[in-house]
Amino acid sequence: MRCGTPALIWEEKLMFLRLIEDCVGSCELVTPQLLAAPFYRGSFGTLIIPTGFANKEYSRVLPALRATKSRMERFIRSGGNLVVFGGGGEVPECYDWLPFSVRYQFAYGPREILIRRESDAVALLDGYDHTAFECDGHLTEYEGEAIAETREGDPILIEESIGEGRVILTTAHEYPSRTFITAFCSSKKETFF
Protein backbone atom coordinates (compact mmCIF):
# COMPACT_ATOMS: atom_id res chain seq x y z
CA MET A 1 0.00 0.00 0.00
CA ARG A 2 1.37 3.44 -0.94
CA CYS A 3 1.49 6.23 1.60
CA GLY A 4 -1.84 7.94 2.07
CA THR A 5 -4.03 5.21 0.62
CA PRO A 6 -7.75 6.00 0.93
CA ALA A 7 -10.38 3.49 2.02
CA LEU A 8 -14.09 3.32 1.25
CA ILE A 9 -16.23 1.77 3.99
CA TRP A 10 -19.04 -0.27 2.47
CA GLU A 11 -20.33 -3.84 2.02
CA GLU A 12 -19.32 -4.27 -1.59
CA LYS A 13 -17.67 -2.47 -4.47
CA LEU A 14 -19.56 0.61 -5.65
CA MET A 15 -19.13 2.97 -8.59
CA PHE A 16 -17.85 5.43 -5.98
CA LEU A 17 -14.84 3.14 -5.42
CA ARG A 18 -14.05 3.21 -9.13
CA LEU A 19 -14.30 7.01 -9.17
CA ILE A 20 -11.80 7.28 -6.31
CA GLU A 21 -9.44 4.81 -7.99
CA ASP A 22 -9.68 6.78 -11.22
CA CYS A 23 -8.72 9.98 -9.36
CA VAL A 24 -5.94 8.71 -7.06
CA GLY A 25 -4.89 5.30 -8.40
CA SER A 26 -6.04 3.01 -5.61
CA CYS A 27 -8.63 2.70 -2.88
CA GLU A 28 -9.17 -0.11 -0.43
CA LEU A 29 -12.68 -1.43 0.27
CA VAL A 30 -13.24 -2.01 3.99
CA THR A 31 -16.37 -4.02 4.75
CA PRO A 32 -18.38 -3.52 7.98
CA GLN A 33 -17.35 -7.00 9.19
CA LEU A 34 -13.68 -6.20 8.75
CA LEU A 35 -14.04 -2.69 10.16
CA ALA A 36 -15.67 -3.92 13.39
CA ALA A 37 -13.26 -6.82 13.90
CA PRO A 38 -11.19 -6.04 17.02
CA PHE A 39 -8.02 -7.38 15.37
CA TYR A 40 -8.31 -5.22 12.24
CA ARG A 41 -5.60 -2.56 11.90
CA GLY A 42 -5.75 -0.87 8.51
CA SER A 43 -3.52 2.06 7.70
CA PHE A 44 -4.95 4.87 5.58
CA GLY A 45 -4.67 8.56 4.85
CA THR A 46 -8.40 9.01 4.22
CA LEU A 47 -11.61 7.17 5.08
CA ILE A 48 -14.75 7.74 3.00
CA ILE A 49 -18.26 6.74 4.07
CA PRO A 50 -20.92 7.05 1.33
CA THR A 51 -24.53 8.17 1.52
CA GLY A 52 -26.94 5.66 3.07
CA PHE A 53 -24.65 4.24 5.75
CA ALA A 54 -27.38 4.57 8.44
CA ASN A 55 -30.25 3.12 6.44
CA LYS A 56 -30.49 -0.46 7.77
CA GLU A 57 -32.53 -1.55 4.75
CA TYR A 58 -29.64 -0.51 2.55
CA SER A 59 -26.49 -0.88 4.66
CA ARG A 60 -24.93 -2.55 7.71
CA VAL A 61 -22.23 0.12 8.10
CA LEU A 62 -23.65 2.08 11.07
CA PRO A 63 -23.33 -0.72 13.69
CA ALA A 64 -19.72 -1.29 12.57
CA LEU A 65 -18.94 2.42 12.88
CA ARG A 66 -20.42 2.50 16.37
CA ALA A 67 -18.27 -0.50 17.34
CA THR A 68 -15.14 1.41 16.25
CA LYS A 69 -15.80 4.76 17.93
CA SER A 70 -12.54 4.85 19.91
CA ARG A 71 -10.45 3.69 16.93
CA MET A 72 -12.11 6.29 14.72
CA GLU A 73 -11.23 9.06 17.16
CA ARG A 74 -7.63 7.84 17.38
CA PHE A 75 -7.42 7.70 13.56
CA ILE A 76 -8.63 11.31 13.20
CA ARG A 77 -6.58 12.73 16.08
CA SER A 78 -3.46 11.10 14.65
CA GLY A 79 -3.86 12.87 11.31
CA GLY A 80 -6.42 10.85 9.39
CA ASN A 81 -8.91 12.53 7.07
CA LEU A 82 -12.55 11.47 7.07
CA VAL A 83 -15.36 12.42 4.71
CA VAL A 84 -18.85 11.23 5.63
CA PHE A 85 -22.02 11.64 3.60
CA GLY A 86 -25.64 11.63 4.80
CA GLY A 87 -27.06 8.74 6.76
CA GLY A 88 -29.86 8.26 4.25
CA GLY A 89 -32.67 7.54 6.69
CA GLU A 90 -34.60 8.70 9.74
CA VAL A 91 -31.70 8.24 12.17
CA PRO A 92 -30.91 11.67 13.69
CA GLU A 93 -28.12 10.23 15.86
CA CYS A 94 -26.36 8.41 13.00
CA TYR A 95 -23.11 10.34 13.61
CA ASP A 96 -22.86 9.34 17.29
CA TRP A 97 -19.67 7.38 16.56
CA LEU A 98 -17.76 10.61 15.80
CA PRO A 99 -15.65 12.37 18.47
CA PHE A 100 -17.93 15.42 18.41
CA SER A 101 -21.64 16.09 18.53
CA VAL A 102 -23.77 16.32 15.39
CA ARG A 103 -27.29 15.32 14.46
CA TYR A 104 -28.95 14.73 11.12
CA GLN A 105 -32.36 15.48 9.63
CA PHE A 106 -33.27 13.27 6.67
CA ALA A 107 -35.17 15.01 3.85
CA TYR A 108 -34.22 14.03 0.31
CA GLY A 109 -34.54 16.55 -2.53
CA PRO A 110 -32.94 19.42 -4.43
CA ARG A 111 -31.94 22.53 -2.47
CA GLU A 112 -30.51 25.90 -3.31
CA ILE A 113 -27.16 26.01 -1.53
CA LEU A 114 -24.94 28.91 -0.56
CA ILE A 115 -21.24 28.87 0.28
CA ARG A 116 -20.84 30.45 3.73
CA ARG A 117 -17.09 30.10 4.30
CA GLU A 118 -14.07 29.58 2.09
CA SER A 119 -12.44 26.18 2.46
CA ASP A 120 -10.90 23.60 0.17
CA ALA A 121 -13.91 21.44 1.18
CA VAL A 122 -16.04 23.62 -1.15
CA ALA A 123 -14.40 21.74 -4.03
CA LEU A 124 -16.70 18.82 -3.11
CA LEU A 125 -19.52 20.81 -4.76
CA ASP A 126 -17.62 21.81 -7.93
CA GLY A 127 -19.44 21.30 -11.19
CA TYR A 128 -22.95 21.11 -9.73
CA ASP A 129 -25.84 23.53 -10.04
CA HIS A 130 -26.04 25.27 -6.66
CA THR A 131 -29.63 26.34 -7.33
CA ALA A 132 -30.86 22.72 -7.39
CA PHE A 133 -28.30 20.59 -5.55
CA GLU A 134 -29.47 17.10 -4.51
CA CYS A 135 -29.23 16.56 -0.73
CA ASP A 136 -30.58 13.89 1.58
CA GLY A 137 -31.21 16.30 4.42
CA HIS A 138 -29.13 18.61 6.57
CA LEU A 139 -27.00 18.61 9.70
CA THR A 140 -28.29 19.88 13.03
CA GLU A 141 -26.78 20.55 16.48
CA TYR A 142 -23.31 20.37 14.96
CA GLU A 143 -19.86 21.37 16.06
CA GLY A 144 -17.39 22.56 13.49
CA GLU A 145 -17.68 25.15 10.76
CA ALA A 146 -20.59 25.35 8.33
CA ILE A 147 -19.12 25.65 4.85
CA ALA A 148 -22.31 25.42 2.78
CA GLU A 149 -25.97 25.77 3.75
CA THR A 150 -29.36 25.74 2.13
CA ARG A 151 -30.99 29.10 1.45
CA GLU A 152 -32.95 28.47 4.68
CA GLY A 153 -29.71 28.24 6.69
CA ASP A 154 -29.54 24.45 7.13
CA PRO A 155 -25.95 23.16 6.91
CA ILE A 156 -25.21 20.61 4.18
CA LEU A 157 -21.39 20.75 4.44
CA ILE A 158 -19.39 21.21 7.63
CA GLU A 159 -15.81 20.56 8.65
CA GLU A 160 -14.14 20.01 11.98
CA SER A 161 -10.47 19.63 12.88
CA ILE A 162 -9.68 17.14 15.61
CA GLY A 163 -6.06 16.80 16.69
CA GLU A 164 -4.00 16.49 13.50
CA GLY A 165 -6.94 15.24 11.40
CA ARG A 166 -9.99 16.62 9.71
CA VAL A 167 -13.60 15.54 9.29
CA ILE A 168 -15.85 16.72 6.48
CA LEU A 169 -19.56 15.92 6.80
CA THR A 170 -21.96 16.48 3.94
CA THR A 171 -25.51 15.59 3.07
CA ALA A 172 -24.73 15.92 -0.64
CA HIS A 173 -26.49 13.20 -2.57
CA GLU A 174 -24.03 13.54 -5.43
CA TYR A 175 -20.53 12.20 -5.95
CA PRO A 176 -17.89 14.67 -4.82
CA SER A 177 -16.01 16.39 -7.63
CA ARG A 178 -12.85 14.82 -9.02
CA THR A 179 -10.93 17.89 -7.82
CA PHE A 180 -12.06 17.26 -4.24
CA ILE A 181 -11.35 13.52 -4.33
CA THR A 182 -7.88 14.03 -5.79
CA ALA A 183 -6.93 16.66 -3.19
CA PHE A 184 -8.60 15.12 -0.13
CA CYS A 185 -7.39 11.56 -0.83
CA SER A 186 -3.80 12.61 -1.56
CA SER A 187 -2.66 12.50 2.04
CA LYS A 188 1.09 12.25 2.56
CA LYS A 189 0.56 10.44 5.86
CA GLU A 190 -1.02 7.14 6.75
CA THR A 191 -2.60 6.60 10.13
CA PHE A 192 -3.56 3.30 11.74
CA PHE A 193 -7.21 2.64 12.18
N, C-alpha and C positions, 0 to 999 in steps of 0.2 A: 504494500500500500504506500502510495506517495504521501508526502507531508501535506496535511490539510485536506485529506479526503473527506468529502461530504457523505452523509448517510440519509436515506429516506426511510422513515418508519411507517411500515404498512404491511398488510398480510401477503401481498403478492405484487409482482411487477405491474407498474402503471405506466401510462404514457408520460406522466410527470418524470419518472425515472429516466426515460429516454431523452427527455428535454434537458435534464441536468447533465447527463452524460454527453450530449451533443455540445453543451456549453463549456464544460470543464474537463471532459475526458473520461471520468469515471465517477461512479456513485455506488455505494454499497446499500443493498436492501437489508433492513433489519426488521424482522418479523416481531410481532408482539410476544410470541413465545420465547424467542431469543432475548429480546429486550428485558423481559421480566425474570429471566433465569439468574439466580444469585451469583453464578459463576461467570457470567458473561462480562467481558472487559474489552469492549471495542475502543478504538482510538480514532477520533475524527476531529476535523476542524469545524464542521458545521453539521447540525441535525435539522432535518426538514420534516414537518408533520403536516400532511395535506388536509384539505377540507373534508369534513365528515368523520373525523376521528372519534367523536363522542356519540355518534348515532349507532346504537347497538344493533340496529337492523342492517347496518351497512358495514360496521367495523368492530373489531375487538381490541382496538388500540388503547382506549381510555383506561381500562383496568390495568394494562401493562404500564402505562405512564404513571398511574397512581402508585404502583408497586415499586417504582424507581425514583420516587420523589427525592430522596437524599442523594442518590447518584446524579440526578439531573442537576441539582443545585451545585454539587461539586464540579460537574462538567462545565457549567456556565462560569462559576467563580474562578475556575482555573484558566479561563480564556476561550472557552467554546462559544460558538455562535449558534443561535437557535432561531428558526423562523417557524411560526405556528399559524395555521389558517383557522377558520371558523370551525366550531364543533359540529355544525350541521344538524342540530336537533334541539329539542327543548330541554337542555341541560345547562342551566345558568352557571353552575359551579364546575363546568368542564375543564377549567384551568387550575383547579385546586392542587395540582401536582407541581405547580411553579413556585419558586421561592419568593413570590410577592402576590399580593391580592389583586384579582381581576374577576369580573363576572361577565356573562355573555347573554345577549338577548337574540334569539333566533327569529329571523324575519327575512325570508328570501325575496329578492327582487332588485330591480335597477334603482340606483340612487344617484342624485347629483352630489358629487364630492368636491371638497375644497381642500387645498393644501394649506395647512395652518402653520407649519414650521419647516424650515429647510433642513434636510437630512439626506444622506445617500439612500436611505430607505424609500424615499419618494420614487426612486427608479423602479421599484416594484410595480408601479402604476403606469410606467411609460408605454405609449402606444395605444392606450385605451381612451375611449370617449368619457371624459369626466362628467358629462351631463347625464349619462345613463350607464353608470358602472355597476355591474352585477355584484351584489353582496349577499351574504347569507345571514345578515343581522348586523349588530354593532356591539361594542365593548362597553361595559358599565362598571362603575366602582373600581376603576383601574388606578394603578400606580404607573409611573413612567410618563413619557411625553406624548401627547397626541400629535401625530404628524399630519393625518388627513381625517376629515370628518364629513358627515353628510351636511347638506345645507341646513338641516335642523340642529346641528351641533352634536350629533352622535358619532363617536370615534369609530373609524373603520381601520385605522393603522396607528399603532403606538409602538414605541420602543423604550426599553429600559436597560440600563447598564447595571450589571451585578458583578462585583469583583473585576476581573479582567475580561469578562465576556459580555455578550450583548444578546438581548431577546427582542425579536420583532414579532408582534402579534398583528394579524390582519384578518378581517372577515371578507376579504376579496374572494369572489367566487370565479376567479379567472386565474390562469397560470401567471406567475410573475414574469416580468419581461426578461429577455435574454441578458440584457445589460445588468439587471439586478442579480440574476443567478450567477453570472460570471464573476461579478465583484464580490458578492457575499460568500460564495463557495470557494473563493480563492485564498483561503486562510493559509498563512505561512506556518501556523502552529497546529499540532494535533494535541488533543487532550483526551485522557482516558475517561470513558463513560462507565 
